[in-house]
Amino acid sequence: MESRTKRRLSPSQLDALARRAMGVGVSEAVELTDGFANAVWRLSLDDGREVVLKLSPPPGLRQLTYERDLLRMEAAAIELAGSAGVPVAGLLRAGFDDPVLGGDYLVLTALDGTPWNRSAPEDPQELRRELGRHLARLASVTGEVFGYPHNGITAPTWRAAYLAMLDALLADTLRYPTPLPVPTGEIRRVAGAAAGVLDEVRTPSLVHFDVWPGNVFLAPPGSADGRIQAIIDLERAFWGDPLADLVTPTIFGELAETDALLAGYREVRPLELTPAALARVDLYRVYLYLILLVENGPRQYPEEEYAPLRDLAATSLAKAVEALR
């Protein structure tokens, strides 16, 4: 989707950046437009390699509070997820504060698979089961602090970190006036009253928090390593409750006991959907739907493309707040 946060580079600028990062120039560059925030290109390098270049937004562009230094979190998350056996696109090079670009970039291994949202697999339930297993493996990656270490929104407990993350997002609605179906004060009051259930989470786990079908690549037919080739775009990752990673694969819906995603998750890691766990899911839905509404402020999506997503997010936010209430 078109977004003001996507940086524009000319062919000569892309070539120069590839030479600094990879030591060779670019023979062909194709912009990948499916993403919502960062500019992404698939580059054919002069030495025959195929890579993906991901750029941070232009320097000085105002963003949401949690969005500062997202590519730095993504670089760390890719390495950690890969070490836990989660399929990811390999990180070839990370450049931070590039002196010419004036920002951050990542160079990743190009994938030859197909995004799930662009395919019609014959076995979608088995794919959800496989995805559940990968999310459970990701949950095994643990950290030292809750929240977003790369931009300073952290706390020693998950309850405090979640409320700090929520407060930062609600504060962003003042910088970027956002029509919400529920007043910000009411959202904070309801979430704060329900936040005691977050005390069940004692260990910070790595949470992707953007596992929708467009971020899941399916391997070409005949692959021996499973149908899912890679889970991409870990830029929104944080340290928190692994249960939060079941929210985006069920976005705008419900988490049902019959979901194959849960069955696969439980093959690797125990999970019980207690009333407290379901309340935690509702808290994470509130946070996710707020992001989808507030991020339009700095990004300025095209109205016609964004309107269906905005309307779904607004309806779902009101529903999640009511569930907590």
ABEGO torsion letter per residue (X at the ends): XBBAABBBBBAAAAAAAAAAAAGBBBABBBBBAABAABBBBBBBBAAGBBBBBBBBBBBGBBBBAAABGAAAAAAAAAAAAAAAGBBBBBBABBBBGBAAAGBBBBBBBBBABBBAAABBBABAAAAAAAAAAAAAAAAABBBABBEBAAAGBBBABAAAAAAAAAAAAAAAAAABBBBBABBAAAAAAAAAAAAAAAAABABBBBBAGABBAAABBBBBBGBAAEABABBBGAAABBBBBAAAAAAAAABGBBBBAABAAAAAAAAABBBBBBAAAAAAAAAAAAAAAAAAAAAAAAAGBBAAAAAAAAAAAAAAAAAAAAAAX
